[in-house]
Amino acid sequence: MEDVTNIFGNTGSGLIKGIIERGGVVLGEKIEGFAGVLVGDKAYADALQKKVEEQTGVKGYISTDELPAYGISKEEKEAIESGFGVKGNDVVILVADEETKARKALEVIKEDISKRK
């Protein structure tokens, strides 16, 4: 788990910018061999999102599979992937929120994905 908040210093994402301005962070976690799963299996992604929100209060996560989108640029995506050493079949999952909540959300996500793999 890494803090990648600095990558979003000039982001076009209003959501991420607002979270950072309120003192929040953007944390990321590389999941090896999981590229395409969250965008390809909407039912699983929705169930995971619901679980994360119920257990942590965090309303969402973003995977690099979805990017660029949501005001997050191609350059920001590339910086994230480079920083995590992403290979072809890897994905980085991002959570933006208050740090304690973001950390807990990524733990819930990692645990759930490890059971699915």
MARMAR-375645 format. One record per atom (N, C-alpha, C): residue number from 1; residue in one letter; chain; x, y, z. Coordinates in nm, 3 decimals, m for minus. Last residue first. Layout:
residues N
<atom i="NUM" aa="A" ch="A" x="X" y="Y" z="Z"/>
...
end
This chain:
residues 117
<atom i="117" aa="K" ch="A" x="m0.914" y="m1.504" z="m0.583"/>
<atom i="117" aa="K" ch="A" x="m0.806" y="m1.552" z="m0.672"/>
<atom i="117" aa="K" ch="A" x="m0.790" y="m1.701" z="m0.669"/>
<atom i="116" aa="R" ch="A" x="m1.093" y="m1.449" z="m0.378"/>
<atom i="116" aa="R" ch="A" x="m1.145" y="m1.474" z="m0.514"/>
<atom i="116" aa="R" ch="A" x="m1.039" y="m1.537" z="m0.604"/>
<atom i="115" aa="K" ch="A" x="m0.941" y="m1.393" z="m0.160"/>
<atom i="115" aa="K" ch="A" x="m1.034" y="m1.507" z="m0.152"/>
<atom i="115" aa="K" ch="A" x="m1.085" y="m1.546" z="m0.290"/>
<atom i="114" aa="S" ch="A" x="m0.813" y="m1.165" z="m0.246"/>
<atom i="114" aa="S" ch="A" x="m0.732" y="m1.284" z="m0.219"/>
<atom i="114" aa="S" ch="A" x="m0.819" y="m1.409" z="m0.208"/>
<atom i="113" aa="I" ch="A" x="m1.027" y="m0.985" z="m0.258"/>
<atom i="113" aa="I" ch="A" x="m0.966" y="m1.032" z="m0.383"/>
<atom i="113" aa="I" ch="A" x="m0.883" y="m1.157" z="m0.359"/>
<atom i="112" aa="D" ch="A" x="m1.071" y="m0.946" z="0.017"/>
<atom i="112" aa="D" ch="A" x="m1.176" y="m1.003" z="m0.067"/>
<atom i="112" aa="D" ch="A" x="m1.117" y="m1.059" z="m0.196"/>
<atom i="111" aa="E" ch="A" x="m0.826" y="m0.833" z="0.097"/>
<atom i="111" aa="E" ch="A" x="m0.874" y="m0.958" z="0.158"/>
<atom i="111" aa="E" ch="A" x="m0.978" y="m1.025" z="0.069"/>
<atom i="110" aa="K" ch="A" x="m0.821" y="m0.597" z="m0.056"/>
<atom i="110" aa="K" ch="A" x="m0.716" y="m0.700" z="m0.072"/>
<atom i="110" aa="K" ch="A" x="m0.763" y="m0.834" z="m0.018"/>
<atom i="109" aa="I" ch="A" x="m1.051" y="m0.465" z="0.047"/>
<atom i="109" aa="I" ch="A" x="m1.042" y="m0.501" z="m0.094"/>
<atom i="109" aa="I" ch="A" x="m0.939" y="m0.613" z="m0.114"/>
<atom i="108" aa="V" ch="A" x="m0.976" y="m0.426" z="0.314"/>
<atom i="108" aa="V" ch="A" x="m1.098" y="m0.502" z="0.283"/>
<atom i="108" aa="V" ch="A" x="m1.092" y="m0.551" z="0.139"/>
<atom i="107" aa="E" ch="A" x="m0.751" y="m0.264" z="0.272"/>
<atom i="107" aa="E" ch="A" x="m0.736" y="m0.394" z="0.339"/>
<atom i="107" aa="E" ch="A" x="m0.857" y="m0.484" z="0.308"/>
<atom i="106" aa="L" ch="A" x="m0.868" y="m0.039" z="0.159"/>
<atom i="106" aa="L" ch="A" x="m0.776" y="m0.120" z="0.078"/>
<atom i="106" aa="L" ch="A" x="m0.753" y="m0.256" z="0.141"/>
<atom i="105" aa="A" ch="A" x="m1.015" y="0.049" z="0.383"/>
<atom i="105" aa="A" ch="A" x="m1.084" y="0.009" z="0.260"/>
<atom i="105" aa="A" ch="A" x="m0.994" y="m0.077" z="0.173"/>
<atom i="104" aa="K" ch="A" x="m0.812" y="0.116" z="0.562"/>
<atom i="104" aa="K" ch="A" x="m0.903" y="0.006" z="0.595"/>
<atom i="104" aa="K" ch="A" x="m0.974" y="m0.044" z="0.469"/>
<atom i="103" aa="R" ch="A" x="m0.701" y="0.335" z="0.423"/>
<atom i="103" aa="R" ch="A" x="m0.620" y="0.216" z="0.454"/>
<atom i="103" aa="R" ch="A" x="m0.710" y="0.095" z="0.481"/>
<atom i="102" aa="A" ch="A" x="m0.919" y="0.510" z="0.424"/>
<atom i="102" aa="A" ch="A" x="m0.864" y="0.462" z="0.297"/>
<atom i="102" aa="A" ch="A" x="m0.781" y="0.336" z="0.319"/>
<atom i="101" aa="K" ch="A" x="m0.950" y="0.561" z="0.699"/>
<atom i="101" aa="K" ch="A" x="m1.057" y="0.495" z="0.624"/>
<atom i="101" aa="K" ch="A" x="m1.005" y="0.436" z="0.493"/>
<atom i="100" aa="T" ch="A" x="m0.707" y="0.691" z="0.750"/>
<atom i="100" aa="T" ch="A" x="m0.742" y="0.569" z="0.823"/>
<atom i="100" aa="T" ch="A" x="m0.849" y="0.490" z="0.749"/>
<atom i="99" aa="E" ch="A" x="m0.718" y="0.920" z="0.567"/>
<atom i="99" aa="E" ch="A" x="m0.617" y="0.814" z="0.560"/>
<atom i="99" aa="E" ch="A" x="m0.656" y="0.684" z="0.630"/>
<atom i="98" aa="E" ch="A" x="m1.015" y="0.997" z="0.393"/>
<atom i="98" aa="E" ch="A" x="m0.933" y="1.019" z="0.512"/>
<atom i="98" aa="E" ch="A" x="m0.841" y="0.899" z="0.526"/>
<atom i="97" aa="D" ch="A" x="m0.967" y="0.907" z="0.044"/>
<atom i="97" aa="D" ch="A" x="m1.051" y="0.938" z="0.160"/>
<atom i="97" aa="D" ch="A" x="m0.958" y="0.980" z="0.274"/>
<atom i="96" aa="A" ch="A" x="m0.946" y="0.708" z="m0.231"/>
<atom i="96" aa="A" ch="A" x="m0.924" y="0.845" z="m0.186"/>
<atom i="96" aa="A" ch="A" x="m1.022" y="0.875" z="m0.073"/>
<atom i="95" aa="V" ch="A" x="m0.787" y="0.430" z="m0.358"/>
<atom i="95" aa="V" ch="A" x="m0.892" y="0.475" z="m0.268"/>
<atom i="95" aa="V" ch="A" x="m0.853" y="0.614" z="m0.220"/>
<atom i="94" aa="L" ch="A" x="m0.713" y="0.225" z="m0.637"/>
<atom i="94" aa="L" ch="A" x="m0.695" y="0.351" z="m0.566"/>
<atom i="94" aa="L" ch="A" x="m0.816" y="0.379" z="m0.478"/>
<atom i="93" aa="I" ch="A" x="m0.539" y="m0.050" z="m0.751"/>
<atom i="93" aa="I" ch="A" x="m0.666" y="m0.004" z="m0.698"/>
<atom i="93" aa="I" ch="A" x="m0.638" y="0.118" z="m0.612"/>
<atom i="92" aa="V" ch="A" x="m0.379" y="m0.147" z="m1.040"/>
<atom i="92" aa="V" ch="A" x="m0.365" y="m0.074" z="m0.914"/>
<atom i="92" aa="V" ch="A" x="m0.504" y="m0.026" z="m0.875"/>
<atom i="91" aa="V" ch="A" x="m0.310" y="m0.462" z="m1.191"/>
<atom i="91" aa="V" ch="A" x="m0.396" y="m0.345" z="m1.176"/>
<atom i="91" aa="V" ch="A" x="m0.361" y="m0.277" z="m1.043"/>
<atom i="90" aa="D" ch="A" x="m0.142" y="m0.668" z="m1.436"/>
<atom i="90" aa="D" ch="A" x="m0.161" y="m0.614" z="m1.302"/>
<atom i="90" aa="D" ch="A" x="m0.257" y="m0.495" z="m1.306"/>
<atom i="89" aa="N" ch="A" x="m0.059" y="m0.768" z="m1.675"/>
<atom i="89" aa="N" ch="A" x="m0.180" y="m0.827" z="m1.618"/>
<atom i="89" aa="N" ch="A" x="m0.208" y="m0.778" z="m1.475"/>
<atom i="88" aa="G" ch="A" x="0.179" y="m0.619" z="m1.750"/>
<atom i="88" aa="G" ch="A" x="0.061" y="m0.630" z="m1.834"/>
<atom i="88" aa="G" ch="A" x="m0.067" y="m0.678" z="m1.770"/>
<atom i="87" aa="K" ch="A" x="0.290" y="m0.457" z="m1.445"/>
<atom i="87" aa="K" ch="A" x="0.313" y="m0.537" z="m1.565"/>
<atom i="87" aa="K" ch="A" x="0.179" y="m0.556" z="m1.635"/>
<atom i="86" aa="V" ch="A" x="0.380" y="m0.178" z="m1.253"/>
<atom i="86" aa="V" ch="A" x="0.272" y="m0.258" z="m1.310"/>
<atom i="86" aa="V" ch="A" x="0.319" y="m0.329" z="m1.437"/>
<atom i="85" aa="G" ch="A" x="0.528" y="m0.034" z="m1.062"/>
<atom i="85" aa="G" ch="A" x="0.591" y="m0.139" z="m1.143"/>
<atom i="85" aa="G" ch="A" x="0.490" y="m0.233" z="m1.204"/>
<atom i="84" aa="F" ch="A" x="0.425" y="0.178" z="m0.929"/>
<atom i="84" aa="F" ch="A" x="0.396" y="0.046" z="m0.873"/>
<atom i="84" aa="F" ch="A" x="0.462" y="m0.067" z="m0.951"/>
<atom i="83" aa="G" ch="A" x="0.507" y="0.389" z="m1.091"/>
<atom i="83" aa="G" ch="A" x="0.546" y="0.386" z="m0.950"/>
<atom i="83" aa="G" ch="A" x="0.525" y="0.251" z="m0.885"/>
<atom i="82" aa="S" ch="A" x="0.374" y="0.327" z="m1.330"/>
<atom i="82" aa="S" ch="A" x="0.521" y="0.327" z="m1.324"/>
<atom i="82" aa="S" ch="A" x="0.568" y="0.313" z="m1.179"/>
<atom i="81" aa="E" ch="A" x="0.108" y="0.365" z="m1.256"/>
<atom i="81" aa="E" ch="A" x="0.154" y="0.234" z="m1.301"/>
<atom i="81" aa="E" ch="A" x="0.306" y="0.222" z="m1.295"/>
<atom i="80" aa="I" ch="A" x="0.115" y="0.641" z="m1.191"/>
<atom i="80" aa="I" ch="A" x="0.075" y="0.540" z="m1.092"/>
<atom i="80" aa="I" ch="A" x="0.132" y="0.404" z="m1.131"/>
<atom i="79" aa="A" ch="A" x="0.187" y="0.753" z="m1.435"/>
<atom i="79" aa="A" ch="A" x="0.272" y="0.775" z="m1.317"/>
<atom i="79" aa="A" ch="A" x="0.241" y="0.672" z="m1.209"/>
<atom i="78" aa="E" ch="A" x="m0.031" y="0.676" z="m1.595"/>
<atom i="78" aa="E" ch="A" x="0.103" y="0.625" z="m1.625"/>
<atom i="78" aa="E" ch="A" x="0.197" y="0.641" z="m1.507"/>
<atom i="77" aa="K" ch="A" x="m0.236" y="0.826" z="m1.471"/>
<atom i="77" aa="K" ch="A" x="m0.243" y="0.679" z="m1.476"/>
<atom i="77" aa="K" ch="A" x="m0.104" y="0.621" z="m1.499"/>
<atom i="76" aa="E" ch="A" x="m0.141" y="1.084" z="m1.526"/>
<atom i="76" aa="E" ch="A" x="m0.154" y="1.040" z="m1.387"/>
<atom i="76" aa="E" ch="A" x="m0.160" y="0.887" z="m1.380"/>
<atom i="75" aa="E" ch="A" x="m0.160" y="1.077" z="m1.807"/>
<atom i="75" aa="E" ch="A" x="m0.029" y="1.096" z="m1.743"/>
<atom i="75" aa="E" ch="A" x="m0.032" y="1.053" z="m1.596"/>
<atom i="74" aa="K" ch="A" x="m0.433" y="1.055" z="m1.845"/>
<atom i="74" aa="K" ch="A" x="m0.346" y="0.946" z="m1.893"/>
<atom i="74" aa="K" ch="A" x="m0.210" y="0.955" z="m1.825"/>
<atom i="73" aa="S" ch="A" x="m0.605" y="1.189" z="m1.553"/>
<atom i="73" aa="S" ch="A" x="m0.543" y="1.193" z="m1.686"/>
<atom i="73" aa="S" ch="A" x="m0.463" y="1.067" z="m1.719"/>
<atom i="72" aa="I" ch="A" x="m0.918" y="1.195" z="m1.416"/>
<atom i="72" aa="I" ch="A" x="m0.782" y="1.146" z="m1.396"/>
<atom i="72" aa="I" ch="A" x="m0.719" y="1.128" z="m1.534"/>
<atom i="71" aa="G" ch="A" x="m1.179" y="1.249" z="m1.469"/>
<atom i="71" aa="G" ch="A" x="m1.090" y="1.363" z="m1.453"/>
<atom i="71" aa="G" ch="A" x="m0.946" y="1.324" z="m1.425"/>
<atom i="70" aa="Y" ch="A" x="m1.289" y="0.998" z="m1.513"/>
<atom i="70" aa="Y" ch="A" x="m1.323" y="1.068" z="m1.389"/>
<atom i="70" aa="Y" ch="A" x="m1.234" y="1.190" z="m1.363"/>
<atom i="69" aa="A" ch="A" x="m1.012" y="0.839" z="m1.683"/>
<atom i="69" aa="A" ch="A" x="m1.154" y="0.871" z="m1.667"/>
<atom i="69" aa="A" ch="A" x="m1.170" y="0.947" z="m1.537"/>
<atom i="68" aa="P" ch="A" x="m0.773" y="0.631" z="m1.842"/>
<atom i="68" aa="P" ch="A" x="m0.811" y="0.761" z="m1.787"/>
<atom i="68" aa="P" ch="A" x="m0.961" y="0.780" z="m1.789"/>
<atom i="67" aa="L" ch="A" x="m0.902" y="0.378" z="m1.612"/>
<atom i="67" aa="L" ch="A" x="m0.842" y="0.508" z="m1.643"/>
<atom i="67" aa="L" ch="A" x="m0.782" y="0.512" z="m1.783"/>
<atom i="66" aa="E" ch="A" x="m0.983" y="0.131" z="m1.534"/>
<atom i="66" aa="E" ch="A" x="m1.087" y="0.226" z="m1.573"/>
<atom i="66" aa="E" ch="A" x="m1.030" y="0.356" z="m1.630"/>
<atom i="65" aa="D" ch="A" x="m0.759" y="0.001" z="m1.448"/>
<atom i="65" aa="D" ch="A" x="m0.827" y="m0.051" z="m1.567"/>
<atom i="65" aa="D" ch="A" x="m0.929" y="0.049" z="m1.622"/>
<atom i="64" aa="T" ch="A" x="m0.699" y="0.110" z="m1.206"/>
<atom i="64" aa="T" ch="A" x="m0.632" y="0.168" z="m1.323"/>
<atom i="64" aa="T" ch="A" x="m0.688" y="0.113" z="m1.453"/>
<atom i="63" aa="S" ch="A" x="m1.000" y="0.154" z="m1.020"/>
<atom i="63" aa="S" ch="A" x="m0.889" y="0.070" z="m1.064"/>
<atom i="63" aa="S" ch="A" x="m0.827" y="0.134" z="m1.187"/>
<atom i="62" aa="I" ch="A" x="m1.123" y="0.316" z="m0.735"/>
<atom i="62" aa="I" ch="A" x="m1.099" y="0.324" z="m0.879"/>
<atom i="62" aa="I" ch="A" x="m0.986" y="0.228" z="m0.911"/>
<atom i="61" aa="Y" ch="A" x="m1.391" y="0.314" z="m0.501"/>
<atom i="61" aa="Y" ch="A" x="m1.252" y="0.290" z="m0.536"/>
<atom i="61" aa="Y" ch="A" x="m1.244" y="0.299" z="m0.687"/>
<atom i="60" aa="G" ch="A" x="m1.615" y="0.461" z="m0.257"/>
<atom i="60" aa="G" ch="A" x="m1.573" y="0.409" z="m0.385"/>
<atom i="60" aa="G" ch="A" x="m1.425" y="0.381" z="m0.394"/>
<atom i="59" aa="K" ch="A" x="m1.691" y="0.541" z="m0.002"/>
<atom i="59" aa="K" ch="A" x="m1.795" y="0.526" z="m0.104"/>
<atom i="59" aa="K" ch="A" x="m1.747" y="0.468" z="m0.236"/>
<atom i="58" aa="V" ch="A" x="m1.620" y="0.416" z="0.312"/>
<atom i="58" aa="V" ch="A" x="m1.562" y="0.470" z="0.190"/>
<atom i="58" aa="V" ch="A" x="m1.657" y="0.439" z="0.075"/>
<atom i="57" aa="G" ch="A" x="m1.717" y="0.282" z="0.529"/>
<atom i="57" aa="G" ch="A" x="m1.774" y="0.413" z="0.501"/>
<atom i="57" aa="G" ch="A" x="m1.718" y="0.479" z="0.376"/>
<atom i="56" aa="T" ch="A" x="m1.637" y="0.022" z="0.584"/>
<atom i="56" aa="T" ch="A" x="m1.543" y="0.132" z="0.607"/>
<atom i="56" aa="T" ch="A" x="m1.602" y="0.271" z="0.592"/>
<atom i="55" aa="Q" ch="A" x="m1.835" y="m0.168" z="0.538"/>
<atom i="55" aa="Q" ch="A" x="m1.735" y="m0.196" z="0.641"/>
<atom i="55" aa="Q" ch="A" x="m1.648" y="m0.075" z="0.676"/>
<atom i="54" aa="E" ch="A" x="m1.997" y="m0.060" z="0.335"/>
<atom i="54" aa="E" ch="A" x="m2.058" y="m0.106" z="0.460"/>
<atom i="54" aa="E" ch="A" x="m1.955" y="m0.121" z="0.572"/>
<atom i="53" aa="E" ch="A" x="m1.805" y="m0.010" z="0.133"/>
<atom i="53" aa="E" ch="A" x="m1.881" y="0.100" z="0.193"/>
<atom i="53" aa="E" ch="A" x="m1.942" y="0.059" z="0.327"/>
<atom i="52" aa="V" ch="A" x="m1.714" y="m0.270" z="0.079"/>
<atom i="52" aa="V" ch="A" x="m1.620" y="m0.166" z="0.123"/>
<atom i="52" aa="V" ch="A" x="m1.696" y="m0.054" z="0.193"/>
<atom i="51" aa="K" ch="A" x="m1.952" y="m0.390" z="m0.010"/>
<atom i="51" aa="K" ch="A" x="m1.883" y="m0.442" z="0.108"/>
<atom i="51" aa="K" ch="A" x="m1.789" y="m0.337" z="0.166"/>
<atom i="50" aa="K" ch="A" x="m2.000" y="m0.241" z="m0.242"/>
<atom i="50" aa="K" ch="A" x="m2.098" y="m0.240" z="m0.133"/>
<atom i="50" aa="K" ch="A" x="m2.032" y="m0.286" z="m0.002"/>
<atom i="49" aa="Q" ch="A" x="m1.774" y="m0.312" z="m0.394"/>
<atom i="49" aa="Q" ch="A" x="m1.798" y="m0.174" z="m0.356"/>
<atom i="49" aa="Q" ch="A" x="m1.894" y="m0.165" z="m0.237"/>
<atom i="48" aa="L" ch="A" x="m1.825" y="m0.585" z="m0.429"/>
<atom i="48" aa="L" ch="A" x="m1.706" y="m0.542" z="m0.355"/>
<atom i="48" aa="L" ch="A" x="m1.723" y="m0.398" z="m0.308"/>
<atom i="47" aa="A" ch="A" x="m2.054" y="m0.572" z="m0.585"/>
<atom i="47" aa="A" ch="A" x="m2.060" y="m0.637" z="m0.454"/>
<atom i="47" aa="A" ch="A" x="m1.941" y="m0.595" z="m0.367"/>
<atom i="46" aa="D" ch="A" x="m1.948" y="m0.445" z="m0.813"/>
<atom i="46" aa="D" ch="A" x="m2.055" y="m0.381" z="m0.736"/>
<atom i="46" aa="D" ch="A" x="m2.066" y="m0.440" z="m0.596"/>
<atom i="45" aa="A" ch="A" x="m1.762" y="m0.639" z="m0.897"/>
<atom i="45" aa="A" ch="A" x="m1.717" y="m0.504" z="m0.863"/>
<atom i="45" aa="A" ch="A" x="m1.821" y="m0.431" z="m0.778"/>
<atom i="44" aa="Y" ch="A" x="m1.935" y="m0.856" z="m0.953"/>
<atom i="44" aa="Y" ch="A" x="m1.834" y="m0.867" z="m0.848"/>
<atom i="44" aa="Y" ch="A" x="m1.789" y="m0.729" z="m0.803"/>
<atom i="43" aa="A" ch="A" x="m2.086" y="m0.743" z="m1.161"/>
<atom i="43" aa="A" ch="A" x="m2.153" y="m0.791" z="m1.040"/>
<atom i="43" aa="A" ch="A" x="m2.055" y="m0.803" z="m0.924"/>
<atom i="42" aa="K" ch="A" x="m1.892" y="m0.688" z="m1.356"/>
<atom i="42" aa="K" ch="A" x="m1.962" y="m0.578" z="m1.290"/>
<atom i="42" aa="K" ch="A" x="m2.031" y="m0.623" z="m1.161"/>
<atom i="41" aa="D" ch="A" x="m1.623" y="m0.787" z="m1.464"/>
<atom i="41" aa="D" ch="A" x="m1.723" y="m0.856" z="m1.382"/>
<atom i="41" aa="D" ch="A" x="m1.795" y="m0.753" z="m1.296"/>
<atom i="40" aa="G" ch="A" x="m1.451" y="m0.616" z="m1.594"/>
<atom i="40" aa="G" ch="A" x="m1.514" y="m0.724" z="m1.670"/>
<atom i="40" aa="G" ch="A" x="m1.624" y="m0.797" z="m1.596"/>
<atom i="39" aa="V" ch="A" x="m1.341" y="m0.446" z="m1.412"/>
<atom i="39" aa="V" ch="A" x="m1.421" y="m0.386" z="m1.520"/>
<atom i="39" aa="V" ch="A" x="m1.497" y="m0.493" z="m1.598"/>
<atom i="38" aa="L" ch="A" x="m1.217" y="m0.633" z="m1.246"/>
<atom i="38" aa="L" ch="A" x="m1.316" y="m0.541" z="m1.189"/>
<atom i="38" aa="L" ch="A" x="m1.400" y="m0.473" z="m1.296"/>
<atom i="37" aa="V" ch="A" x="m1.047" y="m0.770" z="m1.431"/>
<atom i="37" aa="V" ch="A" x="m1.150" y="m0.840" z="m1.354"/>
<atom i="37" aa="V" ch="A" x="m1.258" y="m0.744" z="m1.304"/>
<atom i="36" aa="G" ch="A" x="m0.843" y="m0.627" z="m1.558"/>
<atom i="36" aa="G" ch="A" x="m0.965" y="m0.656" z="m1.631"/>
<atom i="36" aa="G" ch="A" x="m1.077" y="m0.718" z="m1.549"/>
<atom i="35" aa="A" ch="A" x="m0.579" y="m0.768" z="m1.371"/>
<atom i="35" aa="A" ch="A" x="m0.624" y="m0.670" z="m1.470"/>
<atom i="35" aa="A" ch="A" x="m0.750" y="m0.718" z="m1.540"/>
<atom i="34" aa="F" ch="A" x="m0.463" y="m0.932" z="m1.192"/>
<atom i="34" aa="F" ch="A" x="m0.605" y="m0.903" z="m1.171"/>
<atom i="34" aa="F" ch="A" x="m0.658" y="m0.801" z="m1.271"/>
<atom i="33" aa="G" ch="A" x="m0.191" y="m0.986" z="m1.155"/>
<atom i="33" aa="G" ch="A" x="m0.273" y="m1.082" z="m1.227"/>
<atom i="33" aa="G" ch="A" x="m0.423" y="m1.056" z="m1.218"/>
<atom i="32" aa="E" ch="A" x="m0.152" y="m0.812" z="m0.847"/>
<atom i="32" aa="E" ch="A" x="m0.093" y="m0.882" z="m0.961"/>
<atom i="32" aa="E" ch="A" x="m0.192" y="m0.980" z="m1.022"/>
<atom i="31" aa="I" ch="A" x="m0.242" y="m0.510" z="m0.747"/>
<atom i="31" aa="I" ch="A" x="m0.291" y="m0.647" z="m0.740"/>
<atom i="31" aa="I" ch="A" x="m0.241" y="m0.718" z="m0.866"/>
<atom i="30" aa="K" ch="A" x="m0.118" y="m0.243" z="m0.561"/>
<atom i="30" aa="K" ch="A" x="m0.107" y="m0.322" z="m0.683"/>
<atom i="30" aa="K" ch="A" x="m0.157" y="m0.463" z="m0.656"/>
<atom i="29" aa="E" ch="A" x="m0.288" y="0.023" z="m0.419"/>
<atom i="29" aa="E" ch="A" x="m0.239" y="m0.114" z="m0.395"/>
<atom i="29" aa="E" ch="A" x="m0.235" y="m0.186" z="m0.528"/>
<atom i="28" aa="G" ch="A" x="m0.287" y="0.360" z="m0.294"/>
<atom i="28" aa="G" ch="A" x="m0.298" y="0.260" z="m0.399"/>
<atom i="28" aa="G" ch="A" x="m0.239" y="0.128" z="m0.357"/>
<atom i="27" aa="L" ch="A" x="m0.453" y="0.649" z="m0.170"/>
<atom i="27" aa="L" ch="A" x="m0.369" y="0.532" z="m0.147"/>
<atom i="27" aa="L" ch="A" x="m0.392" y="0.433" z="m0.259"/>
<atom i="26" aa="V" ch="A" x="m0.472" y="0.980" z="m0.123"/>
<atom i="26" aa="V" ch="A" x="m0.501" y="0.879" z="m0.224"/>
<atom i="26" aa="V" ch="A" x="m0.402" y="0.766" z="m0.201"/>
<atom i="25" aa="V" ch="A" x="m0.621" y="1.160" z="0.154"/>
<atom i="25" aa="V" ch="A" x="m0.509" y="1.105" z="0.078"/>
<atom i="25" aa="V" ch="A" x="m0.562" y="1.013" z="m0.032"/>
<atom i="24" aa="G" ch="A" x="m0.754" y="1.466" z="0.299"/>
<atom i="24" aa="G" ch="A" x="m0.752" y="1.324" z="0.267"/>
<atom i="24" aa="G" ch="A" x="m0.630" y="1.287" z="0.184"/>
<atom i="23" aa="G" ch="A" x="m0.790" y="1.733" z="0.343"/>
<atom i="23" aa="G" ch="A" x="m0.689" y="1.664" z="0.423"/>
<atom i="23" aa="G" ch="A" x="m0.682" y="1.514" z="0.398"/>
<atom i="22" aa="R" ch="A" x="m0.953" y="1.857" z="0.168"/>
<atom i="22" aa="R" ch="A" x="m1.008" y="1.835" z="0.301"/>
<atom i="22" aa="R" ch="A" x="m0.912" y="1.755" z="0.390"/>
<atom i="21" aa="E" ch="A" x="m0.804" y="1.839" z="m0.065"/>
<atom i="21" aa="E" ch="A" x="m0.820" y="1.971" z="m0.002"/>
<atom i="21" aa="E" ch="A" x="m0.877" y="1.961" z="0.139"/>
<atom i="20" aa="I" ch="A" x="m0.846" y="1.567" z="m0.125"/>
<atom i="20" aa="I" ch="A" x="m0.713" y="1.614" z="m0.085"/>
<atom i="20" aa="I" ch="A" x="m0.722" y="1.749" z="m0.013"/>
<atom i="19" aa="I" ch="A" x="m1.118" y="1.578" z="m0.196"/>
<atom i="19" aa="I" ch="A" x="m1.074" y="1.493" z="m0.085"/>
<atom i="19" aa="I" ch="A" x="m0.938" y="1.538" z="m0.034"/>
<atom i="18" aa="G" ch="A" x="m1.109" y="1.751" z="m0.419"/>
<atom i="18" aa="G" ch="A" x="m1.185" y="1.786" z="m0.300"/>
<atom i="18" aa="G" ch="A" x="m1.142" y="1.706" z="m0.178"/>
<atom i="17" aa="K" ch="A" x="m0.953" y="1.600" z="m0.600"/>
<atom i="17" aa="K" ch="A" x="m0.906" y="1.731" z="m0.555"/>
<atom i="17" aa="K" ch="A" x="m0.977" y="1.771" z="m0.426"/>
<atom i="16" aa="I" ch="A" x="m1.125" y="1.382" z="m0.643"/>
<atom i="16" aa="I" ch="A" x="m0.996" y="1.362" z="m0.576"/>
<atom i="16" aa="I" ch="A" x="m0.942" y="1.494" z="m0.522"/>
<atom i="15" aa="L" ch="A" x="m1.343" y="1.520" z="m0.767"/>
<atom i="15" aa="L" ch="A" x="m1.361" y="1.434" z="m0.650"/>
<atom i="15" aa="L" ch="A" x="m1.231" y="1.419" z="m0.572"/>
<atom i="14" aa="G" ch="A" x="m1.231" y="1.647" z="m0.989"/>
<atom i="14" aa="G" ch="A" x="m1.291" y="1.726" z="m0.881"/>
<atom i="14" aa="G" ch="A" x="m1.307" y="1.647" z="m0.753"/>
<atom i="13" aa="S" ch="A" x="m0.952" y="1.584" z="m1.159"/>
<atom i="13" aa="S" ch="A" x="m1.060" y="1.513" z="m1.092"/>
<atom i="13" aa="S" ch="A" x="m1.110" y="1.596" z="m0.974"/>
<atom i="12" aa="G" ch="A" x="m0.731" y="1.694" z="m1.261"/>
<atom i="12" aa="G" ch="A" x="m0.856" y="1.746" z="m1.313"/>
<atom i="12" aa="G" ch="A" x="m0.976" y="1.678" z="m1.250"/>
<atom i="11" aa="T" ch="A" x="m0.453" y="1.759" z="m1.040"/>
<atom i="11" aa="T" ch="A" x="m0.551" y="1.672" z="m1.105"/>
<atom i="11" aa="T" ch="A" x="m0.673" y="1.747" z="m1.156"/>
<atom i="10" aa="N" ch="A" x="m0.212" y="1.842" z="m0.937"/>
<atom i="10" aa="N" ch="A" x="m0.282" y="1.929" z="m1.034"/>
<atom i="10" aa="N" ch="A" x="m0.391" y="1.852" z="m1.107"/>
<atom i="9" aa="G" ch="A" x="m0.145" y="1.635" z="m0.757"/>
<atom i="9" aa="G" ch="A" x="m0.131" y="1.776" z="m0.719"/>
<atom i="9" aa="G" ch="A" x="m0.205" y="1.872" z="m0.810"/>
<atom i="8" aa="F" ch="A" x="m0.144" y="1.357" z="m0.770"/>
<atom i="8" aa="F" ch="A" x="m0.268" y="1.428" z="m0.801"/>
<atom i="8" aa="F" ch="A" x="m0.264" y="1.576" z="m0.763"/>
<atom i="7" aa="I" ch="A" x="0.087" y="1.251" z="m0.677"/>
<atom i="7" aa="I" ch="A" x="0.063" y="1.241" z="m0.821"/>
<atom i="7" aa="I" ch="A" x="m0.055" y="1.329" z="m0.863"/>
<atom i="6" aa="N" ch="A" x="0.064" y="1.267" z="m0.401"/>
<atom i="6" aa="N" ch="A" x="0.147" y="1.367" z="m0.471"/>
<atom i="6" aa="N" ch="A" x="0.127" y="1.364" z="m0.623"/>
<atom i="5" aa="T" ch="A" x="m0.079" y="1.039" z="m0.324"/>
<atom i="5" aa="T" ch="A" x="m0.145" y="1.169" z="m0.325"/>
<atom i="5" aa="T" ch="A" x="m0.069" y="1.271" z="m0.408"/>
<atom i="4" aa="V" ch="A" x="m0.011" y="0.781" z="m0.290"/>
<atom i="4" aa="V" ch="A" x="0.018" y="0.840" z="m0.421"/>
<atom i="4" aa="V" ch="A" x="m0.047" y="0.978" z="m0.436"/>
<atom i="3" aa="D" ch="A" x="0.107" y="0.565" z="m0.059"/>
<atom i="3" aa="D" ch="A" x="0.041" y="0.695" z="m0.069"/>
<atom i="3" aa="D" ch="A" x="0.084" y="0.758" z="m0.201"/>
<atom i="2" aa="E" ch="A" x="0.062" y="0.212" z="m0.094"/>
<atom i="2" aa="E" ch="A" x="0.144" y="0.333" z="m0.106"/>
<atom i="2" aa="E" ch="A" x="0.056" y="0.456" z="m0.115"/>
<atom i="1" aa="M" ch="A" x="0.085" y="m0.117" z="0.000"/>
<atom i="1" aa="M" ch="A" x="0.000" y="0.000" z="0.000"/>
<atom i="1" aa="M" ch="A" x="0.090" y="0.124" z="0.000"/>
end
